[in-house]
Amino acid sequence: MKRIAVLASGRGSNFQAIIDRVCDGTIPAEFACLITDNPSAYAIKRAKNHNISVSVVSFSDYPDRESYNQALENAMQESGADLFVLAGYMRLLKPETVRRFAGKMINIHPALLPSFSGLHAQQQALDYGVKIAGCTVHFVDEGMDTGPIILQYPVVVLSDDTEESLAARIMEFEHVSLPQAVKLFCEDRLEVSGRTVIIHDHQDE
Ligand code: GRF
């Protein structure tokens, strides 16, 4: 059975969506740990509710970015996880870290990439005036929100949408797509071929 480490910085509702699908047996995996950079993240409470161990690697505890990054990599390595899920982890990972865990890291982003990478993706979509927004789950590469795409879900933009209302509707699909991608990974059904992620059919034993 695969082991999952989740990296989250805040509320952790996507983390909770994965917890729910692991607990009901949909995702064939167990948790290695939660790794967070924020000692007051609500995600920590969610982990404790489910006896998932927590590793806090807080930027302010380290003298510089180098030592912070080393501590983060150590926590990731020590977790023994097969998969690292970035679920609202608000710090960019260094290229060395991404290379070290290549093919084992996925991220959820609240836009249809490659449009609207980075922060405030939902507001970017509104500002641009798109009619379809959505979310993307992708493998992490060295760029920002640029890795091979695993799943995308579209969400219609309404004429009276605010950043909050659009974000809330996209979030419903985040909570479906991220656990779905984690499940596919844990079932060894994802193959990366260049920029394309091939999803293999489920093989019954
Ligand atoms: C989500 O919108 C996710 O797409 C983005 O950060 C947000 C995290 O929300 N990367 P939560 O902490 O999972 O509730």
Boltz pocket constraint, residues with backbone or C-beta under 6 A from the ligand:
constraints:
  - pocket:
      binder: B
      contacts: [[A, 8], [A, 10], [A, 11], [A, 12], [A, 13], [A, 14], [A, 15], [A, 86], [A, 87], [A, 88], [A, 89], [A, 108], [A, 109], [A, 110], [A, 174]]
      max_distance: 6.0
